[in-house]
Amino acid sequence: MKVSSNADRLVTQVLSGEVWPAMADRHAYRVDADGTPFVLPGMGAVTLGTHLGDPATGLRADHLEPGLSVRHRDPSANYALQYLTCVGNTVTIVSGESAGRTGTVIGQHAYVLVDAPDEVLEGTTVGDHVRVRARGQGLAFGDHPQVAVKNLSPEVLDRMPGGTRSDGRLEVHVAARVPAEAAGAGGGMFSEFANTDLMGAYAGLSDDLSLGLEGLRIGDLVVLEDQDHTWGRGYRPGWLTIGTISTGQCALFGHGPGPSTLFSGPAEAFVVVDDPSANLQSYVPEEA
């Protein structure tokens, strides 16, 4: 993205975490948007076969987290891992069969989510330790003071299309537009923590539960209309938030594929370009 920023003044920290297990309780069942009970895989552990650019909906899963689900055992250290890790940061696996291989942060949920090729994921298991090269929080645009930048590495920013236009607005490319009524779980939380679940992406259910979001892909850049994520997440008419879809299929009502926040500000600060190819897959480095 052609935009002036303070990237040269950002600090890099090396953070640690581990692959967290999938977790459940003895009651097992939840209920979907149509009232049907289910037991499905979703959060935690190592999830194979779903990567950047793949469909975010249509799978038999609940709160699908692609790749590695990473957190820290110490609660305070885990908050730091959530707040300071940014989309596009490099994650190095430091234990287990895949030690020395790398992946890329694609967003936050209850965990930091790390995409990597299946051959890397196959050699990784619950309890394996990882090292995160965290850089990006504090990123700001010199020519766009109204636009807050969140959870974004400068390396990804450099590869994104768009930038400062001659009229002074910020051009951003998105693969989908999300109406305000689709914003579900995640409202009221800090925009550096977890993500926003989108309702209306319940593939296979009735039209009255659909908001046209069944075609979302992992990594799609989307614009959330009338959403202000500057200091948290909430409804604000005339504001926009740009995010990237970091989680996939949800069955629980009020939840759905969710974007991690990247930009937020008043609508007049942006020019939003519809671009079906706007996906994080094109903007992150390949695994080494």
Helices and strands as residue ranges (DSSP letters): G 7-9, E 13-19, E 30-31, E 37-38, E 46-47, E 67-71, H 75-84, E 90-93, E 102-108, E 112-115, H 118-122, E 129-134, E 148-149, H 154-159, E 163-164, E 170-174, E 176-178, G 180-182, G 207-209, E 221-228, E 234-245, E 259-266, G 267-269, E 270-274, G 280-282
